Amino acid sequence: MREATLLRAIALLQERGFSVESFLHSNACFDLVAKRHGLVLVVKVFSNIDALREEHAAELRKIATLFNATVLIIGEKSKAFSLKKGVLYERYGLTALNLASFKGLLSERFPAVRYFKGRNIVKLDKEKLRKKRKQLGLTLQQLATKVDSSVESIHRYEKGAAASLSVAEKLEGALSANLIKRIDLFVAQKPSEKEIKELYSEEIDDKALGKVHDLGVKIALFEHAPFKAYSKPDENLLIGKGEKKIEIRKRAIELGKTKGVLKGKPVIIASETKYKRVEQVPVVAEEELSSLGKFKDLVLLIKEREQLD
């Protein structure tokens, strides 16, 4: 079922003009990356969304921030219930939805409902709510009475608090207005400088990646992605690691897929190797890093190996 859902998700993305790369068999924290006109989607597919692991979710949140990407979890059920069309769910701070909702999302039929602690919750257009109430000459108490709510609750809604779907529908009926706001999942939330800074590691246990860091570049580490590290700011590198040729080749294929969607120049760091490039991806031996003085020297070496025949 999971693989069928994944194949359907790929088809839907391609139908709508996305370039898509699949990582189904790589044991990565995501199964798909897709891009269209600057919009980047990172997707993980499950039959049961509760199969998402917390450590994978943490890396997906990191990817969302570093690559300005929208991360989505697609599934058809949780441990307790089936997912409903048009309703968004949350797991470890990530948005989950079923395939039918995903299809609508790709056509920009944005959902409005979030499932939270057993209730369907929506956001209201607070300005429109207050304006319509005043236009109709209703006090907070009068409107509260009409929708079987309290003055305190109506006051909170006019300040921007979320409401249950049932109350929101009553408010729309009482005021003859469309008040429920759609959720545009394609609008990325800009992270704070502190949030970005926390993604980069100052203490790096990995010897090879530590050498890259010592060249004067910030490094974000990954355990469950097709790359082991991501560097910034001057030249963004997607850094993989490999030992023997078969492993290096596998990493190179994965990095080659990734670079088409996620912004970054792929490179593989190997402990010892006679290879300079595999599957069009430059390979740098760990001992070579010791001979470099600055990060720009590594970038020049990578560029040279990109041009090898």
C-alpha angles and dihedrals in degrees: 000000000000093000092047090052090049093051090049091050090052091050092050092050093048092047088059096049102263122144105228136197123189126214097176096136099037098083089232127152088253134043101199140026118191136178137193127166093337094315110124121197124190113192136190118189128206136163087221116030091208087073088078109114121223094232091052091049090052091055092045090054088050091051091049090056099041096046100031087240135156110235118204133182113209121199142134102227148009126218090273108034148358117270115251127227112257094018125110123212131193132228120176092337094311128114118247127190140158126259094259090055090047090054091053091046092056088055088051093250089142118202123238104195129083122189110226127170094336096315135098106237130192137182118237131214093249096190093051091045093055093042094051092047091053093044089057091047094240124152120218089256094051093050091045090054092050093055099035092247137117132263089241092055094049089049090053092049090053088053092053105269118150119251135206114263091244094054091045091054090050090051091051090051094047093049098033090230140118103245106156112102122219119232112238102205091183094069106091119217110238109238122224121250088250092055091050093047091053091060093066122078126225095183111057119180095188107093097212095045089046088059090053090050091049089058086073107269135119115247129202111197129218134189102178104037131089086255129053097213144008123210135201168213111026101026116013109220127192100208123201129179131219143165116190123031095258091055092043090051092050091050091046092054091050093047091048089057093046097051091061091065110017115060110249147094111253122228134163122217112208128187092227127352143152090206120102097183134011124187089351091303118119117240122207123191116230091236089058090061090063090060094055121093103193139018091251088062089059091048091052091049090051091049091051092053092047087063097050117117 
